[in-house]
């Protein structure tokens, strides 16, 4: 895989930012397709994971970064997310970072592979958040198709037995599911309704 995932990652973060901007305070304690997360915890994880890949892009130890962003006031999620996604753009600006070996939760990989994995994570959590909020915005199908392609390449049935991976066994996609629905099903997620 010799693509530059930065434009896709930027689009994914723009989509998340637009979705985060729709979150109302009364939705923060609501359920998500990630059974262990409410909306507030999902936002914390989205922002924390984004900070982690920013540190990786800057050549730092992303594994030392907690994949949750703590201490964000309820009315500051949009601003907090904008701050961390700006960090990502800066830290990955140098083309050399794409071929540098980096360490991410699933092992050591060239930067372009690592960032592609984070496109998959960002797009997956976009679906999670969208489902939680009642699907307030249309989502970019090209991002979901890319993320599904990455998921199929890196996540075999055998790997799903690894308790460290946050993906369950694939479930059947609902009939007529769009790319996001197929991605969610492949990663073991089910719609809330």
C-alpha positions in Angstrom: 0.0 0.0 0.0 1.7 3.1 -1.2 -0.9 5.8 -0.8 -0.8 9.1 1.1 -3.6 8.7 3.7 -3.3 12.3 5.0 -6.0 13.8 2.7 -8.4 11.0 3.8 -7.5 11.4 7.4 -8.1 15.2 7.1 -11.5 14.6 5.5 -12.3 12.1 8.3 -11.4 14.6 11.0 -13.5 17.3 9.2 -16.4 15.0 9.2 -16.0 14.1 12.9 -15.7 17.8 13.8 -19.0 18.6 12.0 -20.6 15.7 13.9 -19.1 16.8 17.3 -20.5 20.3 16.7 -24.0 18.8 16.7 -23.7 17.2 20.1 -26.2 18.7 22.6 -25.4 18.5 26.4 -28.3 16.2 27.1 -26.9 13.6 24.6 -23.5 13.3 26.5 -24.8 10.5 28.8 -26.6 8.7 26.0 -25.6 5.2 24.8 -23.4 4.3 21.9 -22.8 1.2 19.8 -19.7 0.7 22.0 -21.5 -0.8 25.0 -18.8 0.4 27.4 -18.9 4.1 26.3 -21.6 6.7 26.6 -21.3 9.7 24.2 -19.1 11.7 26.5 -16.6 8.7 26.8 -16.7 8.2 23.1 -15.9 11.8 22.5 -13.0 11.5 25.0 -11.7 8.4 23.1 -12.0 10.1 19.7 -10.1 13.1 20.9 -7.5 10.9 22.8 -6.9 8.7 19.9 -6.4 11.7 17.7 -3.9 13.1 20.1 -2.1 9.7 20.1 -1.7 9.7 16.3 -0.5 13.4 16.5 2.3 12.3 18.9 3.2 9.4 16.6 3.4 11.7 13.6 5.7 14.0 15.5 8.0 11.0 16.1 7.0 10.5 19.7 5.8 7.5 21.6 2.1 7.3 20.9 1.8 4.3 23.2 2.7 6.6 26.1 -0.4 8.7 25.3 -3.7 7.6 27.0 -6.3 7.1 24.3 -8.8 9.3 26.1 -8.8 13.1 26.6 -9.6 13.9 30.2 -10.9 17.1 31.8 -12.9 18.4 28.9 -15.8 20.5 29.9 -19.1 19.5 28.4 -19.4 22.6 26.2 -15.8 22.3 25.0 -15.8 19.1 23.0 -15.8 20.8 19.7 -12.9 23.1 20.5 -11.0 20.2 22.2 -11.3 18.1 19.1 -10.3 20.9 16.8 -7.1 21.4 18.8 -6.1 17.8 18.6 -6.9 17.4 14.9 -4.8 20.5 14.2 -1.9 18.8 16.0 -2.3 15.8 13.6 -2.0 18.0 10.5 1.1 19.7 11.8 2.8 16.5 13.0 2.2 14.6 9.7 3.1 17.5 7.4 6.5 16.2 6.5 6.3 13.6 3.7 9.2 11.6 5.4 6.8 10.7 8.2 4.9 8.4 5.8 7.8 6.0 5.4 9.3 6.3 8.9 8.6 3.3 11.1 6.3 4.1 14.0 4.8 2.2 16.8 1.0 2.0 17.2 -1.2 -0.3 19.3 -1.1 -3.1 16.8 2.7 -3.0 16.3 5.4 -1.3 14.3 4.5 -0.1 10.8 5.5 2.6 8.2 3.7 5.8 8.9 1.4 5.6 5.9 0.1 2.2 7.2 -0.3 3.5 10.7 -2.2 6.6 9.6 -4.4 4.5 7.3 -5.3 2.4 10.4 -6.3 5.6 12.2 -8.4 6.6 9.2 -10.2 3.3 9.8 -10.6 4.0 13.5 -11.8 7.6 12.9 -14.3 6.5 10.4 -15.6 3.7 12.6 -16.0 6.1 15.5 -17.7 8.5 13.2 -20.4 5.8 12.6 -20.6 5.1 16.4 -21.1 8.8 17.1 -23.5 9.3 14.3 -25.6 6.4 15.4 -25.6 7.7 19.0 -26.8 11.1 17.9 -29.6 9.8 15.6 -27.7 10.3 12.3 -27.8 14.1 12.1 -25.5 14.5 9.1 -24.9 12.7 5.8 -21.5 10.8 6.0 -18.9 10.5 3.3 -19.2 7.1 1.7 -15.7 7.2 0.1 -14.2 7.3 3.6 -16.2 4.3 4.7 -15.2 2.3 1.6 -11.5 3.1 2.3 -11.9 2.2 6.0 -13.7 -1.1 5.1 -10.8 -2.0 2.7 -8.3 -1.4 5.5 -10.3 -3.4 8.0 -10.5 -6.3 5.6 -6.8 -6.2 5.0 -5.7 -6.1 8.6 -8.4 -7.7 10.6 -8.7 -11.4 10.0 -11.1 -13.6 11.9 -8.1 -15.1 13.8 -7.0 -11.7 15.0 -10.4 -11.0 16.6 -9.6 -13.5 19.3 -7.0 -11.0 20.6 -8.5 -9.4 23.7 -6.4 -6.2 23.0 -8.3 -5.5 19.8 -11.5 -3.5 20.2 -13.4 -5.4 17.5 -15.9 -8.2 17.8 -16.5 -10.9 15.3 -18.3 -9.7 12.1 -22.0 -9.6 12.2 -24.3 -9.6 9.2 -24.8 -6.2 7.7 -28.4 -5.1 7.6 -30.0 -5.5 4.1 -29.3 -2.5 2.0 -26.6 -1.2 4.4 -24.4 1.6 3.1 -20.6 1.6 3.4 -20.8 2.7 7.0 -23.2 0.0 7.9 -21.0 -2.6 6.2 -17.9 -1.3 8.0 -19.7 -1.4 11.3 -21.0 -4.9 10.8 -17.5 -6.1 9.7 -16.1 -4.7 13.0 -18.9 -6.4 15.0 -21.0 -3.4 15.7 -24.8 -3.2 15.6 -27.0 -0.1 15.1 -28.6 1.2 18.3 -32.1 1.0 16.7 
